[in-house]
Amino acid sequence: MKYALVTGGSRGIGRAVCLQLAEMGYPVIINYASNKEAALETQKLVEDKGVTAELLPFDVTSNEEVEQALDQWMENHPDDYIAILVNNAGIRQDAMMVFMEDSQWNNVLNTSLNGFFYVTRKLLKYMLSKRFGRIINMVSLSGLKGLPGQTNYSAAKAAVIGATKALAQEVGPRKVTVNAVAPGYIATDMTQDLDEATLKKMIPVGRFGTAEEVASLVGFLASEQAGYITGDVISINGGLYT
Ligand code: NAP
C-alpha cells in the first residue's frame, strides 16, 4: 500500500495537505513536533473522509528522531511504503540580520533544510526501488525573491529550492519526481502576527491565500498525472511579482 507522509501535518497548510491527499485515497501519516491536540484534530478530519490516518510525532531537526520514528513505522508496515512525501514542516523566526541571534539562524535552517534532508534521505531508497515517488517541498516566495527580516528563512527556502532541482535530476530515471511549492502570504498560524490589511494591498488578487488552495496544488503534483513535472518551483502567491 502506498502511504503519504506530511511533515508538520498538524496545522495550517500541512493539515490541508493531509485532507487533500486523503481525498485522493492515500492513507496519511501525520507528523508534528509537539501540538498533539492539533494533530488529533487533523487525524479525525482525515478519518471522517474514510481514510486511515496515523500520527507520527518527531522533530524533523533531529536525525536520530527521524530515523527512529521511520524505522518503527517500517517495522509495523512491512508491506507498505511511503510513496508521497510532503516536506512541509517549517518555522519563521524573523529578525534583521544585525540583530539576528545564532539560535534564530540555526532553528530556521535546521527545520526547513536539515528536516528536508533527514526525512527525504531516509525514504528515498524505497521510492527508488518501487520506481514511483512524489516529493513535494514547501518553500516560499521569500526563498525566491528574499524578504527583509528573513535572511534565515530566505536562505533556508532558497537552499531547499537548490536541493529540489539537484535531487530531481538524480532520481528522475526511477519515476520519482521532486518539486517545490512556493506560497506567498497564506492565512495560517504562521502569518497571524502580520498586518493583513496593509499587506493585501500589495497582492494583485487582494487577499491572503488559503491553506486549501496550496493543498490542491500539492495534490496535483502528487498525482500520477504530474509525472512529467519535476525539478520545478511552482509559485502560488495571488500574483505577487517574483
Ligand atoms: P504553521 O501553521 O505554523 O504550522 C507549522 C507546522 O510545522 C506545524 O504542524 C508544526 O507542528 C510543524 N513543525 C514545526 N517545526 C517542526 C519540527 N521541528 N518537526 C516537525 N514538525 C514541525 O505553518 P504553515 O503556515 O502551515 O506553514 C507550513 C509550511 O509552509 C512551512 O514550511 C512554511 O515555511 C511554508 N510557508 C508558509 C507560508 C504562509 O504564509 N503561511 C508562506 C510560504 C511558505 P506543531 O503543530 O507540533 O507545532
Residues whose N, C-alpha, C, O or C-beta is under 5 A from the ligand:
A	BS01	NAP	G8 G9 S10 R11 G12 I13 G14 Y32 A33 S34 N35 A38 F58 D59 V60 T61 N88 A89 G90 I91 T111 M138 V139 S140 L141 P183 G184 Y185 I186 T188 D189 M190 T191
